[in-house]
Amino acid sequence: MEYPLEDRPIAGINLAATPSGTGCLECLGGDGPGWWLHLRRCAQCGHIGCCDSSPSQHASAHARKAGHPVVRSFEPGEDWFYEHPTKKFFRGPRLPDPQSRPPEQPSPAPADKVPADWRERIHR
């Protein structure tokens, strides 16, 4: 999927913010069912949260609570950004490594928390 290269400064992107980990902070901390489908990275503070298809939708909850408007995919091979206020996807600057969860980390994850019927539990 192609997104336009963004050439304007975007509020909410901090080029020094490193990822908070390799999995959803809240899921790993015991909030909700404890598993995710895909991960999103807050471009302002580095918070890693689960996507809106995941049962708990922690990345969007973080954006609302913290007022951080931009997320970046934290999935291997994906480099798109999303700006919540405008609901637009765009390409942006390179953020500090790592750029994604480890490729060997499964999706959905963590494997020991994912129920057998996970496909029926995701948001569409």
N, C-alpha and C positions, 0 to 999 in steps of 0.2 A: 504494500500500500504506500503510495507516495503522498507526502505532505510538503507544503511549501517551506522553503528555507526562510526562517524568520530573520528579518534584518533590523528589527526595532528592539530596543532594550525591553526586557520583560521583568516587571516587578515580581518578586517571589523566587528569583533564581540566585542562589548564593554559590559562587564558584569555589568556595572553600569547604562547603558542607560535605562531610563524608557519610556513607551509609551507616545506619544504626546497627546493622547486622546482615544476616543472609536470609532471614525469615521475618514474618510479620511479628512485630514486637508484642502486640496485644494477644494474638493467638498463642504464641509461645509462653506468654505470661499467664495463660489460663482464662482469658476473656473469651467467652463464646465457645463454640464447638472445638476450637483449637486447630483447625486446618484451613488451608486456602487453596484456591485454584491458581491464581497468578499474583505477582507482587508488583507494587508501585512504590516509587521513591519520591519523597517530598523534595522538590528542587530547592527549597529554602533552608531546611534544617537536616535533611538526610533521613528522616523517619521512614522506615520500611513498614508498609501496611499491605493488607490484602485488597485485591481488586473488588469492584462492584459486583462481579459474578460470584464471588466467594460469599459464604453464609453471613459473615460478620461485617463485611465492607469497611474495614478499619481505615484504609487509606482516605476514603472520602470523609469519614467521621473526623479524622485528624485534620483534614483541610478545613472543614467547617469550624471545629473547635479552636484550632490555632490561628485561623485566618490566613493560612498559607495557600495561595491560589494555584500553584503549578505542581504537577506531578510528572514524573518520567517513568516509563516502563522500566522494570527491574528484571526483565526476562531476557535470557540469552538471545542475541541476534536482533533485539528491538532497541531502537534509539529515539523513539518519538516522545514528545512532551504533550501534555494536555493542560489547557488553561481553564479551570473551573468557571470563572465568571463569564467567559465568552463561549464556552463549550467548543473550543477549537483545538485541533491537533496541530502541532508544528514541529519542525526540527529546530534544535537549539544547540547551545554550546556543549562541549564535552565537560562532564562533571568529574570530580575526583573518583579514582578507582576504589572498589570494583564497579564495573559498569552494569553488572547483573548478578543474580544469584549464581552459585556455582553450577555449571552445566550438568554435573552429575547429580545434583539435587533434583528429586522428582517433582513433577507437577501433575496432580495436586500433591501437597505435602503438609506436614511431615507424614511419611508413609504409615507410621504406626497409629496415626490419628484419623486417617481418611476412611470413612465408612464405605462398605461395599456398594451402597446405593448413592454414592456421591453425585452422580450425574443428575439424579432427581432432586438434589438439595441445592443446586446452584441457582443463582438469580439470572434471569435471561432478559 
